[in-house]
Every structure is written in C-alpha cells, then in structure tokens.
Amino acid sequence: MDSIDLRSDTVTWPTPEMREAMAKAEVGDDVWGDDPTVKRLEALAAGRMGKEAALFVASGTMGNLIALLTHCQRGEEVIMGKVAHTFKYEVGGASALGGVSFYTVPVQPDGTLDLHDIEHAIRDPSDIHYPITRLVCLENTQGSLGGIPITAGYTQSVRELCDRYGLSLHLDGARIWNAATALGCDVSELTAPVDTVSFCLSKGLCAPVGSLLCGPQAFIERARRVRKMLGGGMRQVGILAAAGIIAIEKMTGRLAEDHANARRLAEGLSRIDGIRLDLDQVQTNMVFFSLAESVPFDARALYETLERNYNIKLDVTGARDFRAVTHYWITEERVDTVVRAIRETLEAAGA
C-alpha cells in the first residue's frame, strides 16, 4: 500500500511533466551566469512577485539566510516573530554566520505581529548600548500557526512603520502562493509592500529542489555574492530550474484543491470523538489537531499505530498534537482514508 504522507508539503515528488522537462532542459554554467533555463526561471519569478530581479537558491533556508546577510551587517538586529520559521527552524544561521542578532516578538492568533510590539522592539540608534535595528521579517503563510494567510493591507501597515524608522522589510513567503490562493488575490499584491521576498518551489509546488529570492536588482547582485560565499553557486542547475518553471506556471494554479482537501480533512476529524481542532484556523493546506485527554495514548503512539496499520504519516508536534499538510499527492480519497483510519483507531482504543 502506498504511503499517505501528510507530514509536510515538502514530501512531494516531481510530476511526470517536471521529470520530462528536467531531462530535456537546456543548461549552461549558472555561476558564470549563462544557464538559460535558470535565467528564464529567475525572470519569471521576479515578474510574478513584482520585483526587479530574482536569485535561484538551493532552499528556503538559504534564501532567508542570504536575505538577512545581505540586508544586515555584523552586529545589527532583525525583528521577527517568536515562532517564525527563520528563528525556530533555520539553525540560527544569520547569527552563526553573519553576527546578526534576533529580536523576537509574539505572533498573534491571526499570524500577524502587533505593530506596537514591532515598534517597541526597534532600538534607539543614538544609544550605544543597543545593536542597530536594520530589518523586520514577516512570514506568509504563518506556518507555525496553521498556515494562516496574511493580508496585503497588514503588510502595508508594517511597510509604513518600517519607512518611519528607515528599516527594510523581508518576507519569508515559503508558501506565499497558498496565501494568494486563500485570499483570492494576485501574489504580487501580497509582495508589493516588501523590499525582498523568498518563496519555495519544493513544497506544495512539487519541484524537487529550490527557492527564489526576489528584490531590487542591486540587492540581488549583492545576494549573488553571498550565495557564492555560502557554497550555493551551482553549475548546470537548469535541470532543476526546469521543474521550477512548471511549478510557477502550472502548479500555483491548483493550490485551491489542496486547501479544499485540508478543509475536508479538518471537518472529518472534527466529527471524531477524542479529536480537538479549530476549524476557523484551517485556511490553507494545514490542519493542526490534538488528542483529548480522554484518549488513552499519546501522539507518538497514534502515529506509530497509523503508520504500522495504515501506512499513514503525520507530523507529531507535541505530546498530544499533530500537523497534517495536504499537497498534490493527497486526493479526496486519501483524505477519507485518513479520517477513517483515525476514527477506527480511536474507537478500538475506547476513546
């Protein structure tokens, strides 16, 4: 039985069309700047994001790291949310490699950072005791809170705050296309207020590798040097860029299916005794849910049972907590299989 893998939308594998495009890709040496497929991908990404230029990088983590190292000098500080992916899950790279410090503020239930919290975190540049605040980072969608989309209006309000204090604004847009789909707007509306944005090709868009960092031409030229310093200068990478082109041109247009399947999953789980979740938080392709205290085993035990008996994989996020992420390879039928398997397992346990 094929595995039903809901741990993340990073587990997707390339579509047959992507594999064919990769096999036939025209390539050059990207470090020399003459890989035509990479150049096409970067131009496509920049255009869709409404930016002057783009840089193809190996991962979302690398894209965010390059952005922070390009925006900030050693000893400077960036403001971001306490549960931001860049802060929690990217190995402290900007601090370790660039001497950049983090000032984290609470993330609100809707995925935003309170404007007063951001303003309070901005250092007084005349006080020699403080590092210089250089950058604010947002995340859209807000992955640690269920994939909640952030509106263009909110991002614009942060832009205006940054402008008052002379700060730059970077957006970790790993799943920015999911946000645009959920909000029913063009992705460029969500990225217009920010200086730079990174987004992933290798999550719900099914490409095997890669992210894009987009921004002003001069910034991207500096970022290209940082990418080289980090060992991210790749050669005949048009083979990978070919899949990225399909990801942007075609896969971005079907994300509503993933959102509908996430809603189907959440509604099915909500009807099972022993499952706790907030349907209002399910807005894109993520479902966060928990086991009630009445369930006689914890999250790890349920995970192992589902994997052993049904070949279903979930992301265990706490002692009794899970995340499930829908993607291209999760169909309605597979959603129904997951709901049925969890119901049967809990009923058998007497939950």
N, C-alpha and C positions, 0 to 999 in steps of 0.2 A: 504494500500500500504506500503510495506517495505521501511524503510528509506534508502536513498542513502547517506551515511555518509562519506564525504571527508575531515572532519576537521583534521584528522591525521591518520597515520597507527597504532596509539595506540588504536583505537576503534575496532580493530579486535577481534573476539571471537574465542575460540579454535575450531579446526576442529574436526569432529567426531572421527578420529583416535586418536587425542590427548585426547579427553574425555575418550575413551576406555582405553588408556594407563594409564591415571591418576587413573582410577577406579581399575586397576589391579596392580598398582605399588608396588614393594617390598620396604618396608620402614624400617628405624631404627631411631635413635636419632642423628641428624646431629651435634648437639653441642658436643656430645661425639665422633663424627667422624665415626659413624657406620651406616649411611644410605647408602645402596649400590647403590641406584639409583642416589643420589647426587654425590657420588664418581665417578660413571660412567660418569655423565654429566660433572663434572669438568675435568676429564681426557680427554674427547672428546674435550672440549673447548680449553684446553691448547694445545692439539695436533694440532688442526686446526689453532690456532693462532701462532704456532711455539714457544710456551713458556713452561717453566718447570712445571708450576702449575697454578691452577685457583681456584677461590672462588666464590661460588654461593651467590648472594645477592638479596635483595628484589626489587631493582630498579636501573635504570641507574644513578639517582641522588645519591643513596647510593654508588654505585660503584665508581663514581668520587670522592665523599667525602672521602671515605676510602682511595683511592689512594693518594689524597692530604695530608690527615692526616698522612699517612704512609711515604710519601716522605719527608714531611716538619716538622720542629719543630716550636713551637710558635715564632712569630716574623720574620719568614722567608717569602720569597716572591715567587710568581709564576707568570710567564709571559704567557698571553693568549690573544686571540682576543677580541675586544670590543663587538662583537656580539656573542661570544662563549656561548653555552648553559650553561656551568658551571658558567659563570659570570652573565648572564642575568636571568636565569630561575631556579637556584638551591638555592635560598633563602640566598645566601651569607654564606652557611653552613661552609665552611672552615674558614672563618673569625670569625663567631659567635662561633663556637665550638672548633676551633683549633688555633685561633690567627694568621692565615695565611693571608697575605695581597696579593692583586692582582695588577699587573701592566699590564694594557691593552694597546694593540697597534691596529692600523687599520687593518681590514681584506680587502684584495684585491678583486677585482671583480671575480677572479678565485677561491676564497676561501682560498688562502694562506695568510700567514703572511710574509711581506717583511723581508728578512734576515737582512737588515740593521736596520730595526725597532726593531727586536729582539735583535740584538747586542747592540743597543743604550740603550735598557731597562735594560741590565744586569748591576747590581750595582758594584761599585768598593768595593771589600771586605775589603780594607785597610782603607776606610773612615768610621769612627764610626758614622757618621750621617745617614747612609743608612741601611736598612734591608739587610740581606743576600739573594741574589738570589739563589734559590735552584732547580727550576723546570720550564720547558717550557711545555705548554699544547697545543696540536693541536686538531682539530675536523674533522672527516672524516666519512660520508659526512658533508659538511658545511651547516647545516640545515637552518640557518637564511638567507642564500643567494640562496636558491632554491635546496638544496640537491646536491651541486656540489661535485664530487669526487676529491680527492687529490691523486696525483701520488706517487708511491714509490720513484721515483727519487727526488721529492721535499722533502719528509720526510727524506730521507737520507741526504740531504743538511742541514736540521735542526739538524739531529743527529751529523753531523760533527762539526757544530757550537757549540752544547752543549758539545761535547767532548773537544773542545778547552778551554772551560771555566769550565769544571768539573761539568756540570749540568745534571740532569736527564730529561728524555723526556717521558711524558704520552700522550696517545691518547684516546680522547673520541670518541670511534668507535661505537656509538649507532647504526649507520646504515652502519657499515663497510662492510657488505655483499653486500649492494647496490653498494658501491664504487667498490668492486671487480668485480661485475657483469658488471657495466658500463665500467670499464677499461679492461675487458677481461683477468683478471689475477687471480691467486690463492690469497686468502685472506692473507695468511702468507707472501706474498711479500710486502703487504702494512703495515704489523705489524712488519716486521723484524727489521727496524731501531729503534723502540721504546723500552723503558725499560718495560713499562706496557701499557695495553690496556683494556678498558672496552667496552662491547657491550651488546645490548639489545636483549632479546628473545621475548619481548612483543610488539614490533612494527610490522614491516612487516612480521615477522616470526610467528605471530599468537599465540604464547604461552600466557597464561593469566597473568603471573607474572614472573618477574625475569630478572636479568642480570648476567654477568660473569666478574670478574676482573682477568686478566691473567698477569703473570710475573714470575720472578725468584722464586724458591722455598722458599728461606729465606724471600723474600719480602712478599709473600703470607702468610707465617706463622705469620709475624707481622701484616699483614692486617686482619687476622682472629681474632686477639685480639681486633683490632679497631672495627671490625664488632660487636663483643660481647658488647663492650662498648657503641655502638650506639643502642643497643637493637635489632640487626639484627641476633642474634643467634636463628635460628628456629629449630624445632624438627623434626617431621615426614614429612619433606619438600620434600621427594622423590615423593610425589603425584604431586607436581609442577614440579620437575625436569624431570619427565617422559615426560611432554609436551615439555620441553626444548630440550630433546634429539631428538624428532621428528622435532622440529624447525630447529636444526642444520643439521640433517641428510637428511631431505627432503625439508623443506620449503626454504632453501637457494638456492636450485637448480631451483626455479621457479620465481625468482625475475625479470627476464627479461620480464615476462608477465606484471608485474606492470609498468615497465619502458615503454613498448610499449603502454600501456593504458594511461600513462601520456602524451606521445607524441601525441596520438590520441586526447586526451582532449585538449592539447595546440593548435594543428593545427585546431581543430574545433572552439575553442574560438577565434583564431586569425582571423577567417573569419567573425566574428560578428562585425558590426558597434558599436562603443562605448566601445569596449574592447581593452586594451593595454597590450601587453606582449612581452617578448623577447624569441623567440624560441630557441636561442642558449643557454639560461640558463637552459633549460629543458633537463637534462642529466640522471636523475634517476626517482624517483617516485613523485616528487613535481612539481607543477605548480603555479607560482606566477603571478597574473594578477591584473589589475586595471581598474576602470571605468574612461572613458574620461570625461572631464569637461562638455561635451555636454549632458551627461546622467542626466536626471532631478531628480535623487535621489542619496543618498549616499550608502556606502557599507552595513550599517546596515539595511537600508530599503530594499535593494535587498535580503539580507539574509532572512529577515522575510517573504518576498513575496515568495521566493523559498521554504522555509520550510512550509509555510501555504498552498501553492497551489500544490506543487510537492513532499513534504516530502524530500527535498534535504537540506543537511547541508554542509556549507563551513566554513572555518576559516577566520574570519574577522581580518585583521592585521593592518588596518589603516582606515582613514576616507573614502577612496575610493579603498582600497586594500584588496586582498584576497590571501589565500593559499588553494590549493586543493591537497590532497595527495591520491594517488592510493594505493591499497592493495589487498589482496587475495579476498575480498568480493566485489570488484569493477570490473565488467566484461565489455567487449566491449559494450554490450547493455546498461548497466547503464551509461557508458561514453556518449553514443549517446543521452540518455535521458537527461542528464545534459546539454549538448550543446543545445539541442532543447529547453529545459525549459528556459535557459538564453536568447536565441535568441527571443523566444516568449515574454518573459517579457520585454525585452528592446524595441522590436518593438511596443508592446502595449503602452509603455510609450512615444513613439515617439522619441526614441534616434536616 
